[in-house]
Amino acid sequence: MSPPGPDQVSLPEDVVVRQATGEDLRAVVEVGQRTWPATYDSIFEEGLVALFLEKRWSKQALIPSIRSGRTLVAELAGRVVGMASYGPHERSMALWKLYVVPEAQGRGVGSRLLREVMSRAGAVGREVHISFLDGNASAHDFARSNGFTVLQREPQGEMPDLIWMSRPVAEALSHEHDGRDEPGHNRDEIR
Ligand SMILES: CC(C)(COP(=O)(O)OP(=O)(O)OC[C@H]1O[C@@H](n2cnc3c(N)ncnc32)[C@H](O)[C@@H]1OP(=O)(O)O)[C@@H](O)C(=O)NCCC(=O)NCCS
């Protein structure tokens, strides 16, 4: 792995968190394609998992967030093992996606991605919101251990409720980022 550049953040265990570029598109898709089923297979029926993958984890679905500079990747030993995407949401910042491939989970990669998002959040609002489908215990435990508290539960018809949690940005203003919304942003980007 090459040494971190000026826009990269060095982390323990050779983990590097950096902004994704178009060249990361395939790797970002793969993070979702591998992690989403492992996360939601026990909550959704197979057909629904495939539908979500197609809708939320296709190249087309991921390109806008990469283009807007709001997708981060985490590399471990030079390989992309995690991603996060974020953007404005109701005068706050939403962490729309946060995914670490199963074999790299539990090593602090998700927390490092979250820390970088928090550091970019101050320009947008005073809170960061995270949401996940009810039943995703690892997301709940991860969010709780990272200082998030439950904000609300959003019913979604036949699907499990969406659980929203929030955390104040407060101290995380280490560097400014232009977080203004851009045309075309919509909630469909979520997860
Ligand atoms: C949630 C996720 C991003 C966390 O990433 P990670 O790299 O595994 O998390 P970390 O190693 O940084 O762990 C941070 C904390 O969360 C806790 N945690 C992480 N995964 C957990 C799990 N499966 N069960 C219980 N606690 C968990 C850890 O105990 C740790 O707490 P600690 O610092 O007090 O020990 C990752 O597990 C993942 O990709 N899950 C599937 C996708 C998902 O649900 N994403 C969130 C939807 S928005």
The ligand as a MOL file (V3000), in Angstrom:
LIG
                    3D

  0  0  0     0  0            999 V3000
M  V30 BEGIN CTAB
M  V30 COUNTS 48 50 0 0 0
M  V30 BEGIN ATOM
M  V30 1 C -22.2080 -1.7400 11.8730 0
M  V30 2 C -20.7960 -1.8580 11.2610 0
M  V30 3 C -20.5980 -0.7990 10.2120 0
M  V30 4 C -19.7750 -1.6670 12.3940 0
M  V30 5 O -18.4680 -1.7060 11.8160 0
M  V30 6 P -17.3000 -2.4770 12.5590 0
M  V30 7 O -16.0380 -2.1550 11.8940 0
M  V30 8 O -17.6680 -3.8960 12.6770 0
M  V30 9 O -17.4030 -1.8110 14.0160 0
M  V30 10 P -16.2100 -1.4970 15.0080 0
M  V30 11 O -15.2320 -2.6150 15.0000 0
M  V30 12 O -15.7160 -0.1370 14.7350 0
M  V30 13 O -17.0010 -1.5450 16.3790 0
M  V30 14 C -17.3890 -0.3830 17.0520 0
M  V30 15 C -18.2690 -0.7410 18.2120 0
M  V30 16 O -19.4950 -1.3240 17.7760 0
M  V30 17 C -19.6860 -2.5870 18.4080 0
M  V30 18 N -20.1420 -3.5450 17.4170 0
M  V30 19 C -19.7850 -3.5930 16.1120 0
M  V30 20 N -20.3960 -4.6340 15.5100 0
M  V30 21 C -21.1210 -5.2420 16.4500 0
M  V30 22 C -21.9490 -6.3890 16.4660 0
M  V30 23 N -22.1510 -7.1590 15.3930 0
M  V30 24 N -22.5600 -6.7370 17.6120 0
M  V30 25 C -22.3370 -6.0220 18.7300 0
M  V30 26 N -21.5500 -4.9210 18.7970 0
M  V30 27 C -20.9680 -4.5490 17.6660 0
M  V30 28 C -18.3260 -3.0260 18.8880 0
M  V30 29 O -18.4770 -3.7850 20.0820 0
M  V30 30 C -17.6070 -1.7490 19.1480 0
M  V30 31 O -17.8830 -1.3060 20.4550 0
M  V30 32 P -16.6640 -0.9890 21.4290 0
M  V30 33 O -15.8270 0.0470 20.7200 0
M  V30 34 O -17.3580 -0.4900 22.6480 0
M  V30 35 O -15.9710 -2.2860 21.5840 0
M  V30 36 C -20.5520 -3.2650 10.6550 0
M  V30 37 O -20.7640 -4.2200 11.6460 0
M  V30 38 C -21.4380 -3.5350 9.4690 0
M  V30 39 O -21.0610 -3.2550 8.3280 0
M  V30 40 N -22.6250 -4.1060 9.7170 0
M  V30 41 C -23.5260 -4.4370 8.6580 0
M  V30 42 C -24.0760 -3.2330 7.9310 0
M  V30 43 C -24.8820 -2.3330 8.8160 0
M  V30 44 O -25.7220 -2.7700 9.5870 0
M  V30 45 N -24.5890 -1.0470 8.7060 0
M  V30 46 C -25.2760 -0.0380 9.4530 0
M  V30 47 C -26.4800 0.3910 8.6820 0
M  V30 48 S -26.5470 2.1310 8.6370 0
M  V30 END ATOM
M  V30 BEGIN BOND
M  V30 1 1 1 2
M  V30 2 1 2 3
M  V30 3 1 2 4
M  V30 4 1 2 36
M  V30 5 1 4 5
M  V30 6 1 5 6
M  V30 7 2 6 7
M  V30 8 1 6 8
M  V30 9 1 6 9
M  V30 10 1 9 10
M  V30 11 2 10 11
M  V30 12 1 10 12
M  V30 13 1 10 13
M  V30 14 1 13 14
M  V30 15 1 14 15
M  V30 16 1 15 16
M  V30 17 1 15 30
M  V30 18 1 16 17
M  V30 19 1 17 18
M  V30 20 1 17 28
M  V30 21 1 18 19
M  V30 22 1 18 27
M  V30 23 2 19 20
M  V30 24 1 20 21
M  V30 25 1 21 22
M  V30 26 2 21 27
M  V30 27 1 22 23
M  V30 28 2 22 24
M  V30 29 1 24 25
M  V30 30 2 25 26
M  V30 31 1 26 27
M  V30 32 1 28 29
M  V30 33 1 28 30
M  V30 34 1 30 31
M  V30 35 1 31 32
M  V30 36 2 32 33
M  V30 37 1 32 34
M  V30 38 1 32 35
M  V30 39 1 36 37
M  V30 40 1 36 38
M  V30 41 2 38 39
M  V30 42 1 38 40
M  V30 43 1 40 41
M  V30 44 1 41 42
M  V30 45 1 42 43
M  V30 46 2 43 44
M  V30 47 1 43 45
M  V30 48 1 45 46
M  V30 49 1 46 47
M  V30 50 1 47 48
M  V30 END BOND
M  V30 END CTAB
M  END
